[in-house]
Amino acid sequence: MKTLYLECSMGAAGDMLTAALLELLPDPAGFLERLNSIGLPGVKYYAEPMEKCGIHGTHMRVTVDGVEESIDCQDHTHEDHAHHHHHENHEHGEEDYHHHDHPHSHHDLHEVEHIVSCLDIPEQIRADVMAVYRLIAEAESHVHGRAVEEIHFHEVGAMDAVADVTAVCLLLHELSPDRIMASPVHVGSGQVRCAHGVLPVPAPAAAYLLRDIPTYGGEVRGELCTPTGAALLRRFVQDFGPQPAMRVHKVGYGCGKKDFDRANCVRAMWGETEDDRDRAVELRCNLDDMTPEAVGFAMEELFSAGALDVFTTPIGMKKNRPGILLTCLCRETEREPVLAALFRHTATLGVREFPCVRYVLDRETRTVDTSCGPVHVKRSTGWGVIREKAEYEDLARIARERGLSLAETVELVRRDL
């Protein structure tokens, strides 16, 4: 399984994630050339070599109309243009509000969407970019107590921020990992002074975006994880924890400009994992007042909502009533829509949740030209097992067309596999 593991021991920021992922590509220069041709007005990307604590990596520099955002005075560990706070870091940790060397326009979500819609990128990447911005907008909305439609981004909506988010989305699309994992996120410590006053680290928007994600702080004074970095992690990372057992093929280092007594980098590791555990959620409810037709319809709707499996078990309920235990298995990311479907399409008043781990074989489907015509074949591998099975619908179609039994068709197709 192709796995990307992000080590966030010095936090996460848009430019650092971009640089780390860029180092994983076989042709970084070619990708950078394509990145500079997607149509971001006035934007130019530069990948520059940088060294941190003896480690050679890449720093991603972005200019807008030839001007680079200055971070010389920022108490900002990374050159992340998507931070909506402005602050300085003096020698003794005092922070003061300051302005940037060049102005940034303010945008609402609709204006950002218009910018993204004009880019020469696939539709899926546009959707990913806007999903990241919606996460940031929701965080700002929560922090400031205003509707999402009323949120006007400061630097988050500026072209350099669009550049960071778009670059990460494009890189992940290029790499196409099967699984994205990350370490617990180091957020830093202390306080920063911004346009709204003195705020704790992590800043409120970043803290909101990092909810339910394992984080830690206290080891480095300053802000390490920016709202954009937090939003990108929240959007794409499927699991947070220690590095899994994996065969690492390539390692990328994305450097921030600021220097510490430890390497100020995001490290991206690309390789193969043999850990076939698949975290899932099992949702169960008891039913005793639904018709079989209604239960069957509910099962179909649960599959449509994203369930991995749905099945029923006969049970005895209180007052000696025969009933049905409806069990639904789904991934954690699909919990909410599946729960909504359970309550909408069944008569249950409550659902029980059981976290579980699945051990699964790797699966792929290929088309085989047989004497009976094209047949889809499912191949499952792993745990020392290799299995191949023709798709039932194809077998049933051939059996009907040729007037054969299903068993005869299976045997006929098997000779050509």
C-alpha positions in Angstrom: 0.0 0.0 0.0 1.5 3.4 -1.0 1.8 5.3 2.2 2.8 9.0 2.9 3.9 9.7 6.4 4.3 13.3 7.5 6.5 14.0 10.5 5.3 17.2 12.1 7.8 17.4 15.0 8.2 21.1 14.1 4.6 21.8 13.3 3.2 22.3 9.8 2.8 25.1 7.4 1.7 25.4 3.8 5.2 26.2 2.3 6.9 23.5 4.3 4.4 20.8 3.3 4.8 21.9 -0.3 8.6 21.7 -0.2 8.7 18.3 1.6 6.2 16.8 -0.9 8.1 18.3 -3.9 11.2 16.4 -2.9 9.4 13.1 -3.2 8.7 13.6 -6.9 11.0 12.0 -9.6 11.1 15.3 -11.5 10.7 18.3 -9.1 11.8 20.8 -11.7 9.2 19.6 -14.2 6.5 19.8 -11.6 7.6 23.3 -10.6 7.4 24.4 -14.2 3.8 23.0 -14.5 2.9 24.7 -11.2 4.0 28.0 -12.5 1.8 27.6 -15.5 -1.6 26.9 -13.8 -2.7 30.6 -14.0 -2.3 32.1 -10.6 -2.2 35.8 -11.4 1.2 37.2 -10.6 2.4 34.2 -8.7 5.8 32.6 -9.1 7.1 29.5 -7.2 10.8 29.0 -6.4 12.2 25.8 -4.9 15.5 26.8 -3.1 18.0 24.5 -1.4 18.3 25.1 2.4 20.1 23.6 5.3 18.8 23.1 8.8 21.0 21.6 11.5 23.2 20.0 8.9 20.1 18.5 7.0 19.7 19.6 3.4 16.2 20.2 2.3 14.1 22.6 0.2 12.5 25.9 1.0 9.5 27.0 -1.1 9.5 30.7 -1.9 6.5 32.4 -3.4 6.4 35.8 -4.9 3.3 37.8 -6.0 4.0 40.4 -8.7 7.7 39.9 -8.0 7.3 40.7 -4.2 8.0 38.1 -1.5 6.2 38.4 1.9 8.7 39.4 4.5 9.0 37.3 7.6 12.1 38.8 9.1 10.2 40.0 12.1 7.5 37.5 12.4 7.2 35.2 15.3 6.3 32.7 12.8 8.2 29.5 12.5 7.4 29.0 8.9 6.8 31.1 5.9 3.2 30.3 5.7 1.3 33.1 3.8 -2.0 31.8 5.0 -1.7 33.0 8.6 -4.2 35.7 9.5 -2.2 37.0 12.5 0.7 39.4 12.3 3.3 39.5 15.0 7.0 39.9 15.9 9.3 37.8 17.8 12.0 39.7 19.7 15.0 38.3 21.4 13.2 37.9 24.7 9.9 36.7 23.4 8.1 40.0 23.2 5.6 40.2 20.4 4.2 43.3 18.7 1.8 43.8 15.9 3.3 44.9 12.6 2.4 45.3 9.0 3.8 43.3 6.0 6.1 44.9 3.5 3.4 44.6 0.8 -0.4 44.9 1.0 -2.7 41.9 0.8 -6.3 42.3 -0.4 -9.1 40.8 1.7 -11.4 38.2 0.2 -14.5 36.3 1.2 -15.0 32.6 0.4 -16.9 33.5 -2.9 -13.9 35.6 -4.2 -11.5 32.8 -3.3 -13.7 30.3 -5.2 -13.6 32.6 -8.2 -9.8 32.7 -8.2 -9.6 28.9 -7.9 -12.2 28.3 -10.6 -10.0 30.1 -13.2 -7.0 27.9 -12.6 -5.8 25.3 -15.1 -6.2 22.4 -12.7 -8.4 19.2 -12.6 -11.8 19.6 -11.0 -10.9 17.3 -8.1 -8.1 19.5 -7.1 -10.3 22.6 -7.3 -12.7 20.8 -4.9 -9.8 19.9 -2.6 -8.5 23.5 -2.5 -12.0 24.9 -1.7 -12.5 22.2 0.9 -9.4 23.5 2.7 -10.6 27.1 2.6 -14.0 26.1 3.9 -12.3 24.5 6.9 -10.5 27.7 7.5 -13.6 29.7 7.1 -15.5 27.5 9.5 -12.7 27.9 12.0 -12.7 31.7 11.7 -16.5 31.7 11.9 -16.4 29.7 15.2 -13.7 31.8 16.7 -15.2 35.2 15.8 -18.9 34.2 16.3 -19.8 35.3 12.8 -21.5 33.5 9.9 -19.1 31.9 7.3 -20.5 34.2 4.6 -19.4 37.2 6.7 -15.8 36.0 7.1 -13.3 38.2 5.2 -9.9 36.5 5.0 -6.9 38.6 5.7 -3.8 36.9 4.2 -5.7 33.6 4.0 -7.4 34.9 0.8 -4.3 36.5 -0.7 -2.7 35.0 -3.8 0.3 33.7 -1.9 -2.0 31.7 0.4 -3.9 30.3 -2.6 -0.5 29.3 -4.0 0.4 27.3 -0.9 -2.9 25.4 -0.6 -3.1 24.8 -4.4 0.5 23.5 -4.5 -0.1 21.0 -1.7 -3.3 19.7 -3.3 -1.6 19.3 -6.7 1.3 17.5 -5.1 -0.9 15.0 -3.3 -2.8 14.4 -6.5 0.5 13.8 -8.3 1.7 11.3 -5.6 -1.7 9.6 -5.2 -1.0 7.8 -1.9 -3.3 5.1 -0.8 -2.9 6.2 2.8 -1.8 9.5 4.4 -0.6 9.4 8.0 1.1 12.0 10.3 2.8 12.2 13.6 1.2 14.1 16.5 1.6 17.8 15.7 4.0 20.0 17.7 2.1 23.3 18.0 4.8 25.3 20.0 4.1 27.4 23.1 3.8 30.9 24.5 1.7 33.8 23.2 1.5 36.0 20.1 0.2 39.5 19.7 -2.0 39.9 16.6 -4.6 42.3 15.3 -7.1 41.1 17.9 -4.7 41.3 20.9 -2.5 38.8 22.7 -3.5 35.2 21.9 -2.2 31.8 23.1 -0.4 29.3 21.0 -1.8 27.6 19.0 -3.9 30.5 17.7 -7.6 30.0 18.1 -8.3 29.2 14.5 -5.5 26.6 14.4 -6.7 25.2 17.8 -10.2 24.7 16.4 -8.9 23.0 13.2 -6.7 20.7 15.3 -9.5 19.4 17.5 -9.5 15.6 17.9 -6.0 15.6 16.4 -3.2 14.6 18.8 -1.0 17.6 19.5 1.7 18.7 22.0 3.6 21.8 22.9 6.0 23.3 25.4 9.3 22.3 23.8 9.7 25.4 21.5 8.6 28.9 22.2 6.7 30.3 19.3 3.9 29.2 16.9 4.7 26.1 14.9 1.4 25.0 13.3 -0.4 27.6 11.3 -4.1 27.6 10.4 -3.3 26.6 6.8 -1.1 23.8 8.0 -3.8 22.6 10.4 -6.5 22.7 7.7 -4.3 20.8 5.2 -3.6 18.1 7.8 -7.3 17.9 8.7 -8.4 17.6 5.1 -5.9 14.9 4.0 -4.5 12.9 6.9 -6.4 9.8 7.7 -4.6 8.7 10.8 -2.3 10.4 13.4 0.2 8.4 15.4 3.7 6.8 15.3 5.3 5.9 12.0 4.0 2.5 10.9 6.2 -0.3 9.8 7.0 0.7 6.2 9.5 0.3 3.5 10.6 3.9 3.0 11.6 4.6 -0.6 12.1 8.4 -0.5 12.4 11.1 2.2 11.6 14.8 1.6 12.5 17.8 3.9 10.5 21.0 3.7 12.4 23.8 5.5 11.1 26.9 7.2 13.3 30.0 7.2 13.6 30.5 11.0 16.4 28.8 12.8 16.1 26.8 16.1 18.4 24.4 18.0 16.5 21.6 16.1 15.9 21.1 12.4 13.0 23.3 11.4 11.5 21.0 8.9 8.5 18.9 7.9 9.7 15.5 6.9 7.7 13.5 4.4 8.4 9.8 4.0 7.1 7.9 1.0 7.0 4.1 0.9 5.0 0.9 1.2 3.2 -0.5 4.3 2.2 -4.0 5.0 0.0 -3.0 7.9 -3.4 -4.1 6.6 -5.4 -2.8 9.5 -8.3 -0.7 8.5 -9.9 1.4 11.2 -13.7 1.3 11.1 -16.8 2.0 13.2 -19.5 -0.5 13.8 -23.0 1.1 14.3 -25.8 -1.1 15.7 -29.5 -0.6 16.5 -32.4 -2.9 17.5 -35.5 -2.9 15.4 -38.9 -4.5 16.2 -41.4 -2.3 14.3 -40.3 -2.3 10.7 -41.5 -4.3 7.8 -38.9 -6.5 5.9 -39.4 -4.2 2.9 -38.6 -1.1 5.0 -35.5 -2.8 6.4 -34.3 -3.7 2.9 -34.8 -0.2 1.7 -32.8 1.2 4.7 -29.9 -1.2 4.0 -29.7 0.1 0.4 -29.7 3.7 1.6 -27.0 3.0 4.2 -24.7 1.6 1.4 -25.4 4.8 -0.6 -24.4 6.9 2.4 -21.0 5.2 2.5 -21.4 2.1 4.6 -18.8 -0.7 3.9 -21.2 -3.4 5.0 -24.7 -3.7 6.3 -26.3 -6.9 7.7 -29.1 -8.1 10.0 -29.2 -10.6 12.8 -32.4 -12.1 14.3 -32.7 -11.3 18.0 -35.2 -11.6 20.8 -36.2 -8.4 22.5 -38.1 -7.3 25.6 -41.6 -8.5 26.0 -40.6 -11.6 24.0 -40.7 -9.7 20.8 -38.7 -11.1 17.8 -36.6 -8.3 16.4 -33.7 -7.4 14.1 -30.2 -6.3 15.1 -29.1 -4.0 12.2 -25.3 -3.7 12.0 -23.6 -1.1 9.8 -19.8 -0.9 9.3 -18.3 2.3 8.0 -15.1 4.3 8.1 -14.7 7.0 10.7 -14.9 9.7 8.0 -18.3 8.4 6.9 -19.8 8.2 10.4 -22.0 11.3 10.2 -23.7 10.6 6.9 -24.3 6.9 7.9 -25.7 7.9 11.3 -28.0 10.4 9.6 -29.2 7.6 7.2 -29.8 5.2 10.1 -32.0 7.7 11.9 -33.8 8.8 8.8 -34.6 5.4 7.3 -35.2 3.2 10.4 -37.5 3.5 13.4 -34.6 3.4 15.9 -34.4 5.8 18.8 -30.7 5.2 19.5 -27.5 3.8 17.8 -24.6 2.1 19.6 -21.0 2.7 18.3 -18.1 0.2 18.6 -14.7 1.2 17.2 -13.0 -1.7 15.5 -10.1 -2.6 13.3 -10.5 -4.6 10.1 -7.7 -6.8 8.5 -8.3 -6.7 4.8 -6.6 -8.0 1.7 -5.4 -5.6 -1.0 -7.9 -5.6 -3.8 -7.9 -4.6 -7.5 -10.2 -5.2 -10.4 -9.0 -5.9 -14.0 -10.8 -6.7 -17.2 -10.0 -10.0 -18.9 -10.9 -10.8 -22.5 -12.3 -14.3 -22.5 -13.9 -16.5 -25.1 -17.2 -15.3 -23.6 -16.3 -11.6 -23.9 -14.8 -9.1 -21.5 -15.1 -10.2 -17.8 -14.2 -8.1 -14.7 -12.0 -10.1 -12.4 -11.4 -9.2 -8.7 -7.9 -10.0 -7.4 -7.2 -10.1 -3.7 -3.7 -10.4 -2.2 -1.9 -10.3 1.1 -1.2 -12.4 4.2 0.2 -15.1 1.9 -3.0 -15.3 -0.1 -3.8 -14.7 -3.7 -7.4 -15.0 -4.9 -9.1 -14.3 -8.2 -12.8 -14.2 -8.8 -14.9 -13.2 -11.8 -17.6 -10.6 -11.2 -20.9 -12.2 -10.5 -22.9 -9.8 -12.7 -20.7 -10.6 -15.7 -21.1 -14.3 -15.1 -24.9 -14.0 -14.7 -25.1 -12.0 -18.0 -23.1 -14.6 -19.9 -25.1 -17.5 -18.4 -28.4 -15.9 -19.6 -27.1 -15.0 -23.0 -25.8 -18.6 -23.6 -28.5 -20.5 -21.8 -25.9 -22.0 -19.4 -26.1 -22.6 -15.7 -24.0 -20.4 -13.4 -21.7 -23.3 -12.5 -21.1 -24.1 -16.2 -20.3 -20.4 -16.9 -17.9 -20.2 -14.0 -16.0 -23.2 -15.4 -16.0 -21.8 -18.9 -14.6 -18.4 -17.9 -12.1 -19.9 -15.5 -10.2 -21.6 -18.4 -9.4 -18.1 -19.8 -8.2 -16.5 -16.6 
